[in-house]
Amino acid sequence: MSDLAKTPKSPADAGTDTTTQAPAAAVEGSAAPVPAVDPRLLVREEGLKGYWTEFTRKIRGGELGSLPVVLGLIVIAVVFQLQNSNFLSASSVANIAVYSSGLGIMAVGIVFVLILGEIDLSMGSVAGVGAAVWAGLQVSNGTNEWLAIVLAVLTGTVIGALHGFFFAKIGVPAFVVTLAGFLGWMGLQEWLMGGEGSINTPSGSVVENLTNYFFADKIAAYGLAVLAVAVYLVSLLRDSSRRKAAQLPARPVTEIALRTAVVAVLVLAVAYVMNEPEGARGLPLALVLFLAVLVLADFVARRTVFGRKVFAVGGNAEAARRAGINVDLVRISVFAIAGTLAAFGGLFIASLSGGATKSLGGGNTLMLVIAAAVIGGTSLFGGRGKVWSALLGMIVIQSIQQGLNMIGMSNAIQNMITGAVLLAAVVIDSVSRRTQKTAGRA
């Protein structure tokens, strides 16, 4: 060994030698690295100032969320209530709820398709086929009504899966596949109806009760409202607990309490309107079923692996494929879901119209369903949206139609206003996405 190696280094030499000294953190070895935390996640801890900072940051970054549609609903309610004092009456609110249900259930299916970044133009025709299958089996052939309903809904599932197969496996664009389906299933609907122009809904049947049955007992509406508030509170507390366990910033108790209070006021107010005023009929069964579909679909979209795969494929299909996701299976499944909900929604339309007809699902049915999803906040560009947008969007559309009917406006005016609202929603979505790209958050 050389003398140089045996000679100890002076403190000065040691301070300048960068090749032999260990990193300071390794020498000290006692402190664990502290993970960096995005300061934007901590603003809530600043109280009201922090909430305002977070709100303004989201607005500047184009993250509008449900704000436009909520503000729109407030404006609609105020304007039409001033025009007609019965707009917020019990019967009017009940009509909005019932008429929103069937189309709203179909809009939930469209939300999944739009998140995927695609479109389904066959929803109206599939709804018509579902109603025709039910009517042919139960009314014309005497099949057990529950079996007829199940087979009608499963018919929609098979049709949707067939669309997904041609799109995912064969490579035919979804627009073309569902446009062909729109025409083809319309022909099948007419063929299934045969020489009958319409098949009336049997009195007292399950399908008739879908939109005509109301829970007259007041405990039904109030009980559902309390249950909704309780489920919402539990979900907030659970989410906060999970974030704390992961050592992530969580909502403070005051925010959870405020959010729960706001939701409680809203749902209890709706329950009151359905129960207490003169002419109130109680809680509509149609609304209960619509909410059940929304809750189940929201759970699938936000709390399951399948839901995360749908968002991943909608955001970037190639990246999802490289991450090991079976893109074809996800696409087929999404179109199967859309077909299922279209057929189910068709039964609601049959209930409202008094039976299955050759024209059921035609007219502006498809446009209203797509408009509800888009107006509610689901992006046409894929990868972004919420199941609850189907509820918000459909309430907007039905509120406009209800209000215009009450002040005597024609269908032509209603269509023009609905079209303008749809265009405004798409413009907001486009501007929001552009703003997010500018802010580096898209």
TAPE-V214232 format. One record per residue. SS is DSSP state (@ for helix, = for strand, . for the rest). PSI is psi in radians with two decimals (* if undefined). Layout:
# TAPE-V214232
SS_PSI + SS_PSI
This chain:
# TAPE-V214232
._2.40 + ._2.78 + @_-0.55 + @_-0.68 + @_-0.53 + @_-0.43 + ._2.11 + ._2.61 + ._2.56 + ._2.83 + @_-0.63 + @_-0.79 + @_-0.74 + @_-0.61 + @_-0.40 + @_-0.12 + ._1.87 + ._-0.04 + ._-0.36 + ._-0.17 + ._2.42 + ._2.69 + ._2.58 + @_-0.69 + @_-0.61 + @_-0.63 + @_-0.78 + @_-0.83 + ._0.14 + ._-0.45 + ._2.22 + ._2.59 + ._2.42 + ._2.11 + ._2.46 + ._2.44 + ._2.28 + ._2.08 + @_-0.37 + @_-0.38 + @_-0.17 + @_-0.02 + @_-0.47 + @_-0.41 + @_-0.11 + @_0.07 + ._-2.60 + @_-0.65 + @_-0.71 + @_-0.72 + @_-0.72 + @_-0.69 + @_-0.77 + @_-0.72 + @_-0.83 + @_-0.61 + @_-0.75 + @_-0.72 + @_-0.80 + @_-0.56 + ._0.05 + ._0.18 + ._1.40 + ._-0.45 + ._-2.37 + ._0.13 + @_-0.83 + @_-0.75 + @_-0.59 + @_-0.79 + @_-0.66 + @_-0.72 + @_-0.70 + @_-0.78 + @_-0.78 + @_-0.81 + @_-0.77 + @_-0.81 + @_-0.86 + @_-0.52 + @_-0.63 + @_-0.56 + @_-0.62 + ._2.04 + ._-0.17 + ._0.04 + ._-0.69 + ._0.37 + ._2.95 + @_-0.80 + @_-0.66 + @_-0.80 + @_-0.70 + @_-0.73 + @_-0.75 + @_-0.74 + @_-0.79 + @_-0.81 + @_-0.35 + @_-0.38 + @_-0.96 + @_-0.91 + @_-0.57 + @_-0.69 + @_-0.72 + @_-0.63 + @_-0.52 + @_-0.74 + @_-0.71 + @_-0.60 + @_-0.79 + @_-0.75 + @_-0.73 + @_-0.67 + @_-0.61 + ._-0.24 + ._0.32 + ._-3.00 + ._2.64 + ._1.91 + ._0.04 + ._0.08 + @_-0.76 + @_-0.75 + @_-0.70 + @_-0.66 + @_-0.73 + @_-0.71 + @_-0.75 + @_-0.78 + @_-0.67 + @_-0.71 + @_-0.79 + @_-0.84 + @_-0.73 + @_-0.69 + @_-0.90 + @_-0.92 + @_-0.82 + @_-0.53 + ._-0.01 + ._0.37 + ._2.58 + ._2.32 + @_-0.65 + @_-0.70 + @_-0.70 + @_-0.70 + @_-0.79 + @_-0.78 + @_-0.62 + @_-0.77 + @_-0.71 + @_-0.49 + @_-0.72 + @_-0.66 + @_-0.81 + @_-0.76 + @_-0.80 + @_-0.74 + @_-0.63 + @_-0.74 + @_-0.82 + @_-0.62 + @_-0.85 + @_-0.60 + @_-0.86 + @_-0.73 + @_-0.69 + @_-0.49 + ._0.21 + ._2.29 + ._2.47 + @_-0.62 + @_-0.78 + @_-0.76 + @_-0.85 + @_-0.45 + @_-0.75 + @_-0.69 + @_-0.69 + @_-0.77 + @_-0.79 + @_-0.79 + @_-0.46 + @_-0.71 + @_-0.71 + @_-0.68 + @_-0.82 + @_-0.66 + @_-0.72 + @_-0.60 + @_-0.33 + ._-2.35 + ._-0.07 + ._2.23 + ._-0.56 + =_2.68 + =_1.99 + =_2.60 + ._2.24 + ._2.46 + ._2.31 + ._0.10 + ._2.91 + @_-0.76 + @_-0.70 + @_-0.69 + @_-0.27 + @_-0.72 + @_0.01 + @_-0.08 + ._2.34 + =_2.41 + =_1.77 + ._-0.47 + ._2.20 + @_-0.46 + @_-0.40 + @_-0.91 + @_-0.82 + @_-0.66 + @_-0.74 + @_-0.67 + @_-0.80 + @_-0.71 + @_-0.72 + @_-0.75 + @_-0.73 + @_-0.76 + @_-0.72 + @_-0.77 + @_-0.78 + @_-0.70 + @_-0.69 + @_-0.77 + @_-0.69 + @_-0.75 + @_-0.73 + @_-0.72 + @_-0.72 + @_-0.67 + @_-0.69 + @_-0.68 + @_-0.55 + ._0.12 + ._0.74 + ._2.67 + ._2.36 + ._2.85 + ._2.33 + ._2.83 + @_-0.63 + @_-0.69 + @_-0.74 + @_-0.76 + @_-0.71 + @_-0.79 + @_-0.79 + @_-0.69 + @_-0.74 + @_-0.82 + @_-0.72 + @_-0.77 + @_-0.77 + @_-0.90 + @_-0.62 + @_-0.57 + @_-0.74 + @_-0.75 + @_-0.69 + @_-0.79 + @_-0.63 + @_-0.40 + @_-0.82 + ._-0.79 + ._2.87 + ._2.33 + ._-0.04 + ._2.36 + ._-0.09 + ._-2.83 + =_2.14 + =_2.38 + @_-0.64 + @_-0.72 + @_-0.68 + @_-0.79 + @_-0.69 + @_-0.80 + @_-0.64 + @_-0.75 + @_-0.72 + @_-0.81 + @_-0.80 + @_-0.80 + @_-0.67 + @_-0.69 + @_-0.77 + @_-0.73 + @_-0.66 + @_-0.36 + @_0.09 + ._2.81 + @_-0.68 + @_-0.76 + @_-0.74 + @_-0.57 + @_-0.66 + @_-0.80 + @_-0.67 + @_-0.78 + @_-0.69 + @_-0.58 + @_-0.77 + ._1.76 + @_-0.71 + @_-0.73 + @_-0.67 + @_-0.70 + @_-0.73 + @_-0.37 + ._0.02 + ._0.15 + ._2.37 + ._1.56 + @_-0.73 + @_-0.76 + @_-0.69 + @_-0.78 + @_-0.78 + @_-0.72 + @_-0.71 + @_-0.77 + @_-0.53 + @_-0.70 + @_-0.78 + @_-0.73 + @_-0.70 + @_-0.85 + @_-0.50 + @_-0.80 + @_-0.71 + @_-0.77 + @_-0.56 + @_-0.56 + @_-0.61 + @_-0.72 + @_-0.71 + @_-0.67 + @_-0.73 + @_-0.69 + @_-0.08 + ._0.13 + =_3.11 + =_2.42 + =_2.91 + ._-0.39 + ._0.07 + ._2.31 + ._-0.08 + ._-2.75 + ._-2.32 + ._0.34 + @_-0.91 + @_-0.76 + @_-0.69 + @_-0.66 + @_-0.83 + @_-0.73 + @_-0.68 + @_-0.78 + @_-0.74 + @_-0.79 + @_-0.63 + ._-0.27 + ._0.01 + ._2.31 + ._2.46 + ._-0.17 + ._0.03 + ._2.71 + ._0.00 + ._2.27 + ._2.88 + ._2.53 + ._-0.64 + ._-0.20 + @_-0.46 + @_-0.68 + @_-0.87 + @_-0.80 + @_-0.72 + @_-0.61 + @_-0.71 + @_-0.86 + @_-0.85 + @_-0.57 + @_-0.73 + @_-0.81 + @_-0.73 + @_-0.81 + @_-0.75 + @_-0.62 + @_-0.68 + @_-0.43 + ._0.16 + ._0.42 + ._2.59 + ._2.90 + @_-0.57 + @_-0.77 + @_-0.70 + @_-0.77 + @_-0.70 + @_-0.73 + @_-0.73 + @_-0.71 + @_-0.70 + @_-0.69 + @_-0.71 + @_-0.79 + @_-0.73 + @_-0.69 + @_-0.73 + @_-0.69 + @_-0.77 + @_-0.74 + @_-0.77 + @_-0.79 + @_-0.67 + @_-0.78 + @_-0.70 + @_-0.70 + @_-0.71 + @_-0.66 + @_-0.72 + @_-0.64 + ._0.00 + ._0.46 + ._0.11 + ._*
